[in-house]
Amino acid sequence: MSDFTLHTLDSAPEHSKPLLEKSLKGFGSIPNLHAVMAAAPTVLEAYQNLHQLFMQTSFNAAEKTVIWQSINTEHQCHYCVPAHTAIATMMQVDQQLITALKNNQQLDDAKLQQLRDTTLALVRQRGQLNAEQVQTFYAAGYNRQQLLEIILGISQKVMSNYINHIAATPLDDAFKPFA
């Protein structure tokens, strides 16, 4: 049981209220993760900014999903795995890819598998890739910009995954069918 509050527009600290309004406008409701983060306005603002920036990366919807879900499953995030399954579905990512990522299965697409392997290597090795790993990533068709953009995605997911762990964030009703 968590002692974290799921803040509403009424209960949130003053500086979090416009951030929660932004969440409400963007999602149609306040995701429970954002409701938890509202206890620390700078955290919620940083998370929203990281999300917006990651959405602007050079990765397509499938590639973003590979990065997010690779990290979410590695961190065993009870909240983000189903949340990003729902998001990937809304982004019209191929259902076979969504299922493979959720179940930690090998991906059919070699380029996407390399993206997953590189993402997981960055997480597991704390950013310390060797020259062969970097060259294999480039040989798959990715570039330096994208290598850096993976780290942006990791930054976003570390925030959400770790906060969900310590807060035991309850899953939103909208995400429950994807659990």
C-alpha positions, 0 to 999 in steps of 0.5 A, a space after each residue: 500500500 502506498 502513502 502517495 496521494 493521487 492528486 486532483 486539480 483541487 488537491 494538487 500543490 498550486 504549481 502542479 495545477 496548470 500541469 494537471 490541466 495540461 494532462 487533462 487537456 491532452 489525455 481527457 483525464 489525469 493519468 494516475 502517474 501524473 496525479 502521483 507526480 503532482 506532489 512534486 511540481 518540478 517532477 511532473 513538469 520535467 516528465 511532461 517536457 521529456 515526454 514532449 521532447 521524446 515525441 519529437 525525436 526522429 523515431 517513428 511510432 513503432 520505434 518509440 514503442 520499442 524503446 519505451 516497452 523495452 525499458 518498461 519490461 526491463 524495469 518490470 513496471 506494473 503501470 507503464 507496460 499496460 499504459 504503453 500497450 494502450 498508447 501503442 495501440 492508439 498510435 496504430 503500432 502493429 499488434 504483433 510487435 506490441 505483443 512481442 514487446 510485452 512478452 519479451 519475445 524476439 522481434 520479427 524485424 531485425 532493425 527493430 530488434 537491434 533498436 531493442 538490443 541497443 536500448 537494453 544494452 544502454 540500460 543494463 550497461 549504464 550507458 557504457 556501450 562498446 565499439 562493436 555495439 555502437 557499430 552494430 547499431 549504426 549498421 542496422 540503419 540508425 545514427 548518432 542522433 538516434 543513439 542519443 535520442 534513446 537516452 532521452 527515452 531512457 530518462 523519461 522511463 526511469 522517471 516514470 518506472 521508478 516513481 511507479 515502483 515507489 508509489 505503487 501507482 494504481 493502474 488507470 481504468 483505461 489501461 486495465 484491459 491492457 494489463 
